[in-house]
Amino acid sequence: MGDANAVEAKVGTISVVASALSGNQEVGQDRFLTKAVEEAYKGVERGDGGPFGAVVVRNDEVVVSCHNMVLRNSDPTAHAEVTAIREACKKLNQIELSDCEIYASCEPCPMCFGAIHLSRIKRLVYGARAEAAIAIGFDDFIADAIRGTGVYQKAQTEIKRADGDDAILAEQVFEKTKAKFTMY
């Protein structure tokens, strides 16, 4: 993938591929990204949420195909990627999707990227850059804050770590449950 429309980088264990549906795409990528874009349109037509779609794929087969459900579910976390990960985990009855790929119509926000990372998805392919969503009013102030490029911020959330006994109690839960809980 060496053309001007594709950029590939390694971020942790996830291979991130940004593509503009160029002619040099890997076999199969085109149809899965197209399906994610179709989901984005479907979600808007139904009034479910913003124009975002995602497809989780395993062994070159679609596991789930989802779109943004923020308005439908009255849930600000029901982004297409998060919804797709939730549904794929349910369908496959597992919390780790390390043998899966995710195709997203747009560059994932930090929350969605976090979900992709936590689910151990091995590959992320996205179409549009975040700037396309920002240009029509979707804010990306979290990414801007992380990048240090934020010009405005809609949310005025105060962040404070608890101290004293409350903090100690919260930290003890990890020590007291480590023998009873294993992630993977």
Secondary structure as UniProt FT lines:
FT   TURN            4..5
FT   STRAND          6..11
FT   TURN            12..13
FT   STRAND          14..19
FT   TURN            23..24
FT   TURN            27..28
FT   HELIX           29..46
FT   STRAND          53..58
FT   TURN            59..60
FT   STRAND          61..67
FT   HELIX           70..73
FT   TURN            76..77
FT   HELIX           80..92
FT   TURN            98..99
FT   STRAND          100..106
FT   HELIX           110..118
FT   TURN            119..120
FT   STRAND          123..128
FT   HELIX           130..135
FT   TURN            136..137
FT   HELIX           141..147
FT   HELIX           164..177
FT   TURN            178..180
//
